[in-house]
Amino acid sequence: RKGPSGIIIVHPEGSDRAIAVQLGTQFAGDVVTMLLAAFVLAQLRAVGFGHKAMVVVVLGLLPTLQSEIPQWNWYGYPAEYTLAQLATHLAGFCLAGLILAKIVRPRPV
């Protein structure tokens, strides 16, 4: 209870992971995530642009609720970090939602 505490990840043998590989992995994960969001939108019956965009924005809450909140709760991540992650997720999903709402066609009624 008194004194420093924390979590640290150490690679005692070093790491040869290249930033290009890390960026590629992140990009692939983001593409798969947005393909899943597009699939969800495609399942909706005829809805307007704003409704589709809002559905994707709401999907942006899922990573925070599933990952960031537990890290704050169990591991003591700072609330500022958790809120910043929430803002990052919502901003990304908002931008993606605007794009997906424009290009994803609704299911025929």
C-alpha positions, 0 to 999 in steps of 0.5 A: 500500500505504501511505496511504488507499484506498477507493471513493467514488460521486460524483454531481457534478450532485447527485441528485434521487432521493426516498427514497420512490422508493428504498424502493419500488424496494427493496420491489419487489425484495424482493417479487420475491425472495420470489416466487422463493423461494415458487416454489422451495418450491412445487416441493418435494414434500410436506415439513414446515413446518420443512423449507420454512422452512430451504430459504428460510433457505438461499436467504438465503446466496445474496445474501451468496455472490454479492454481499457476499463478492466485494465483500469480496474485490475491493474491500476491504469490511470483514469487519464489514460483510460479516458484518452483511450476512450476518446481515441476509440470513439474518434477512430470509430466516428471517422470510420463510421462516416466512411462506412455509412457512405459506402455500405448499402443496407440489406434489401427490405 
